[in-house]
Amino acid sequence: MSTAQAPAPALPRSAIVTALVLVVGGLAVIFDSTIMSIALKTLATELQVPVSTIQWVTTAYLLALGVAIPVVGWAQARIGGKRLWMIALTIFLVASIACSLAWDAPSLIAFRVVQGIGGGLMMPLMATLAIQQVPAGVGLGKLMAAVSLPAALGPILGPTIGGVIINSLDWRWLFWVNVPFCLVGLALAWRFIPADAPRGRPALDWVGLVLVSPSLVGILYGLSNVSRDGGFSRVDVWLPLLVGALLLVAFVLSQLRRPSRALVDIGLLRRRSVASSSAVLFLSGASLYGAMLLLPLFFQIVHGTDALAAALLLIPQGVGALLSRTLAGRLTDSIGARTVAIGGFVLMGLATVPFAFANAGTSQWLLMAVLLVRGFGMGAVMIPVMSVGFVGLDRDEVPHASIITRLAQQLGGAFGTAILAVILESATGGATDLAGLAHGFDAAFWWAVGFTVVAIGICFALPAKRAAAPVPARPLQGVAKDAAPAHAAEAADAA
């Protein structure tokens, strides 16, 4: 029997337009998630509070983001995807303006919580709305090249934009910069995103929500404290992590017992495509966000640059991510996700190794060239891994898969940042000389390489065949939920 695959059909224009419209709004959320990393010291000075207090500007946003993500599937079914997207984007817009008008640190932190709720609703919804516009059998690689663009560029361009604003403008412009994205995104969404009717009035799984919300808050809060003195031995690290983990186990058990009313369809992790994609996204999040902690600090501490210069030195990584997207999308549709993802992680790992040998005398031009290659690999990883997570799923299962994969990446980013912060602190051992500090960064970068090596191993569990859209452009009527995708799921798992 022939195993040759026909060329992947072209994406319909409506799907491409929808993806581009979603990207406009999504850029505001992703930039805002990363732009604060370079502004905390300035905010602490301007608002006359210690850094430990202003740190909650990022921590509160992160916690709100994690709490909002699990309810997206229920909210989309209740009010419709287009309406939910516009509501979430409006929340984010209003909160951004409120943040720019904040009069002290507590008010800014409170408005950031509202911002995080809007952003948390938008992130998984981006992939869901785009994929639900693609006819069955059409390759997802090119679509994911567009949809995942904000996630790839945010950690690189966000700190750069933040550095430019902090050096040239008032700190309030950190939030005003979101307004044009939100306004244009709302106008385009109203005009171009196809309307979808609510699917009845599903009841909210309050048991699941009560379990998963404090679970994510505990895990993310605990991981956010790891970088402080004491690391994992701190009570405000291990206790929230323990409670969060126990609640997460209880949440999973509750969802498996009541699949028909589940807040998140955890049973999808039985599918090889969803489970392997989630595992790789966890590790890619750890590698991506963990390295984004190390790289600016490396340039500032070892090479003695200021914050803006360090951010500008990271631009080649963003350029590399842009350059690889079209090629990675095309290859994902033609040769499959597994090969492309492995190739991307290999490039990321190899391009991280030079930083493990770098010191104060290493040429910045050489390091920028290496970052270009690292960015190319990073862009190549995101597309196939995000695409394959939706193989073999029914239309109604897509929102749940989007929630699962997004949470995996979010938790992976928090985990990677926490681990590398502890490694860096332990390896430097209180050193103040450049040689000792460089040695600490060497050890931390080797751990970042280790994340990519583990990810390569897990990539072999990804389906080998190309990732095709698993669902029709419109929901099937009168068909049992699991009947249509059953053979597709089996075929994907067999690959």
N, C-alpha and C positions, 0 to 999 in steps of 0.2 A: 504494500500500500504506500502510495506516495506521501511523503511528509512535507513536500514543498508548500509554502504558504503564498497565497495570492498577495499582491501589493496592497498595503493598507489604503482603504478608501479615503478620499479627501474629507476634511472636516467641513460641515456646512457653514455658511457665512454667519448664520444666527449664533452658532456656538462660539465662533471666533469673536464676534462683536460682544457677546455676553461676557466672555472671559476678559476682554480688554476693559469693559466697563467696571467689572469687579476689581480689577487691578488698581484702577484709579482710587477707589475708596480704600482698598487694602493697603496701599502705600502709606497712607496717613497713619494707620494703626501700627504697622511694622516699624516705621521710622520713629514713632512716638515710644515704642517699646525699647528702642536702643539709643535714642538721642539723649536720654537722661544720664547715661553712663559717664559722660564727660562733663556734666554740668553740676554735679552734686556739691563740689567744693564751693563753686560760685553761689549756688542757692543757699548754702549754709551761711556764707558771709553776708549775703544780701538780706536774708530773713533773720539773721542774728540768732541762730540756733546751732547746736553741735552737729557734726556730721552724722552721729548716731541717730539723731532725730530726723534729719532730712533724708536719711537712707530709706525711710518709710515712703518717700515719694515713689521709689521704684518697687519696694516690697509690697506696698498696698496695691499698686497697679497689677503686679504679678499675681497676687492672691485673688483679686477680683476677676482677673482674666481666667484663672483656673476654675473658679466657682461657676462662671457663666457658661463655659463651654458645654457641660453635660446636658443643659436644658434645651440646646438648639434643636435637637430632633423633635422633641415634643412641641416646641414653639412653632417650628415650621409646619408641622402637621395641623396645628391649631389655627394659625392665621395666614399661612402661605409664605413661600420663600421670598418672593419679591417684597411683600409688605414687611416681613421681618428684617430683611436687609436694609430697607429704607428707615425703619424705626431704629435699628442699631446704629446706623450711620448718623442719624439725627442725634441720638444720645451722645455719640462720640463728639459730634460737632459742638453741641451745647456745653458739654463738659470741658472741651478744649478752651472755649471762650471763658468759661468760669475759672479754669486754671490760670489763664492769663490775667484775670482780675483778682486773684487771691491776695488777701491782705496780710496773711501770716502763714506759718508752716502748717498748723492744723487744718486751716481752710484749704490749702493746696493739697494736702494729703487726702482730705475728704473728696475733693473734686476729682482727684486721680482715681479713687475707687469707682466713681461713676464712669469715668473714662474706660477703666478696665472692664466694666460690665458691657459697655458697648463694643469694645474690641473683642471680648471673649465670645460674643454672639456672632461677630463677623468672620472670625478666622475659620472655623470649620464650615461655615455657610458658603464661603467662597468656592471651595472645591465642589460642594454639593450642587449648587446652582449651575455651575459650569458643566459638570458631568451629566446632569439631568437634561441638558440640551443636545446631547450627542446621540445619534441613532446607534442601535446595536450593531456591533461588528466594526465600528470605526475606531481607528487607533487613538489612544489617549496621550501619546507622547507629546505631540505638538500642542495639545490643549494644556497639558501640565507645564510645558515650557513657559506659557503665559501666566497661568494661575499661580505658579510657585515663584514668580519673579520677585514679588515683595519679600518673601521669606528669605530669598538668597541675598538680596541687595541690602535689606534693612540693617543687619549687623555690621555691614561695611560702610554704607553711606550715612547711616544714622549718626554715628559719632562724628563724622566729618562735618555734617550739617550743624550738629550741636557745637562743634569747635568754632566754626565760622561765626555762628550767632553769638556765642559767649564772648568772642574776641572783638566783635564789631557792633553788636546791638545789645539792647536790654534783654534780660533773661526771659521776659514775658513773650518775646518772639519765638521762644522754643515751642509755644503752644499756638500762637497765631499762624505759624507756618502750616498747621494742619487745616486751617479754614478753607483755603482754595481747593485743596484735595476733596474735602467733604462736600463743598457746594457744587463743584463740578461733578463729583461722583453721584450726588443726589439727582442732579438734572439728567445725567446720562442714564441712571438706573430707571427713573420714571419714564424715560423715552424708549429705552432699548431692551431692558430685561423683560422677557415674556411673563405675563401674569399667570400665576398658578393658584387654583382655588384651594382653600383649606380642605383637609381630608377629615371631615366630621368634627367632633368635639371630644378628642381623646382626653381622658382624665390624667392629671399629673401624678406621677409616681412619687408621692410625698415621702414614703419610706426610703426609696432610693436617693432622693434629693437630700434628705436629712443625714443620710450616711455619707454620701460622696462629697458634699460640700465641706464639712469639717475635715474629712479625710484629706482632700487636696490642700486645704489651708494648712493642716498640720505638716504634711510632707514638704510643701513649698516653703513654709515658714522655717521649718527646721533646717532645710538645706540652705536657706538664705543666711542663716547665722553661722554656718560652718567656717566662714572665712575669718571670724573673730578669734581672739586669743582663746586657746583651749580646744578648738576644732570640734570633733565629734564627742568629746568628753563633756562638753557644756550641757547643762540641764535643759537650756532652751533650744538644744539641737536634738539630743537623743529622745527626750520625752515627747515633743511634738511628732517626731518621726515614728516612734513606737505607737502612739495613739492613732496617728494617721494611717499607719500600715494595718493595724487591727480593724479600723473602720473600713478600710479599703477591702479587706478580706470579707467583712460582713456585707459590704455593698455588692461584691461579686456574687456571693451566695444568694443574696436576695434577688438579684437580677436573673440568676439561673433558675430559681424556683418559680418565678412569675414572668416567663418570657413574653407573654402576650401583653403585659402591662409594664414592661421594663422601661426605665428611663433611658438606659443605654443597652442595646442588644449585645451583651457580652458574649453570647453564643457564637457571634461572628468570628471570634478568635479560634474557633474550631476549623475555620477555613485556612488553608495553608497560605493563601495570598494575603489575608488580613494579618495573620499572626506574624509572618516573616516580615511584612512591610512595617508593622508596628515595632518589631524588635530592631530593625535596621534604622528606623527613624529615631528611636531612642538613642542609639549609639551615634547617629549622625548629628543629633541635637547636642549630645555631650561633646563631640569633637568640634562642632561649629562654634557653639557658645563658650565652651571651655577655652578654645584657642583665642576667641575674641576677648577673653579676660587677660590672657597672657600677652598677646601681641602688643597692645598699646602700652602695657606696663613695661614690657621688655624695651621698647624704644625709649620710653621716658626714663627708666631707671638705669639701664645699662648703657644706652647711647646718649642719655642726657638731653633729649628733646623735650619741648613743651607739649602740652596736650594737643594743640592744634596740629603741630608738625607730626606728631605720632599718628593722628587721624588721617592726615594727608598721605602718609607713607603706606597706609592700608588701601588706598584707592586702587592700585594694580590688582588686588584680590577681587574687587568688585568688577573691574574690567574683564578679568579672566572668567568670572561667573557669567557675564553677559555674552562673551564670545562663544561659550560652550553650549548655550541653551538650544539654539536652533539645531545644531548637529546632534546633541543628545536626544532631543525630541524625535528627530528623524530616525536615529538608530534604535531608539526604544520601540518605535512602531515597526521597524523592519527586522531586527535581529533579537529583540526581547530585552526585558529589564535586567535579567541576571548579569549578562555580559557587560552592559553599559555601567551598571552600578559597581561591579567589581573593578572595572577600568577606572572609574572616577575615584574610588577609595584608594586604589594603588597610587594614582597621581597625588591625592591629598597626603597620603602617608610619606611618599618620597619627598614631596615639597615641604614637609614639616621637619624632616631629618636635619637639614642644614641649620635650622634654628637651635637644634640640640647641641651643635658644635660652635655656635656663634658666640662672639664676645664683643667687647667695646670697640675692637679694631676691625671687625668684619664690615666690609663695604655695604653701605645702605643700598647702593644700586644693585648689588648682588642679591640682597634680601628682597628688594622690590621685584626683581625678576623671578625669584622663587615664589613670591606671593602671587604673581600672575599665574604661574602654573598651578599653585594650590587653589586659586579661585576657579580655574578651568575645571579642575577635578571636582570641586565642591558643587559647581553648577551642574556637572554631569551626573552627580549622585542624586540630587533632589528629584529630578524629573522621573526616572524609572521607578524609584522607590515609592513615590507618591502615586504614580499611575497604577502600579500593580496591586495596591491595596483595595482597588475597586473591581478587580476581575471576578466575574462569576456572581455578582450580586444583583438582586432585584432592585428596582427603583426605590422602594420604600426602605431598603437596607442601606442605601448610599449615605444618608445623613448619619446613621449610627457608625458606619465605617469611618466617616470623616471625623467624627468626634473622637473615636478611639485612636486613630493615627495622630490627630492633632495633640491629644493629651500625652501620647507617647513621646512626641517630639518636645513638648513643653517640659515634661518631667525629666527627659534626658538632658535638656539644656541646663536645668537647675542642678541635676546630679553632676554633670561634667564640670560645671563651674565650681561647685562645692569641692569636689575631689581635687581638682587642679589647684584650687586656692590652698587647701591643706598641704598638698605636696610641695607647693612653692614655699609656704611658710616653714615647713619642716626642713626642706633642703637648704634654705638660706641659713637657718639656725641662728638668726640674729646677726648675720654678717653685715658689715658696713662697707667693706672694700668692694671694688668692682669685680674682682676675681671671685669672691665668695658669692656675690649676688648673681653673677653670670652662671656659676655652677648650679645655683638653685633653679634658675630658669632652664638650664640644660635638662635637669631631672624632670621638671614639669613637662617640657616639650616631649621627652621620651614617653611619658604617660599618654600624651595626646596622640602620639604615634601608635601606642598600644590600643587605644580606642579604635583607630582605623583598622588595625590588624584583626581585632575581634569582629568588627563589622564586616570585613571581607569574608571571614568564615561563615557568618550568618547569611551573607548574600547568596551562598550556594543553595540556601533553602528557598530563594525566590523562584517563582515560575520561570521557566526558560523561554517560553513562547512570548510573542509580542502581546502587549496589553491592549485589548480591544474593549470598547465601551460595552458594558454588560447589560444595559437596560435600554428599552425603547425610549424614544423622545417623549412619549406621552404614556401615562400609566395604563396598564392593561385593565380591562373591565371584566368582572366575572371570572377571574382566574385566581386560583389559590395562591397565596403569597409565595410559597416556596416551590411551586410546581414549575414555573418557567425557568428559573435559574439553576435547577438541580443538575442538569447535564453539563451546563457551562461550568458550574463549580467543580464537578467531578473532573472535567477535562483540565481545568486550571490546576487542581491539586495533582493530577497525574503528571503534569509537566514538570 
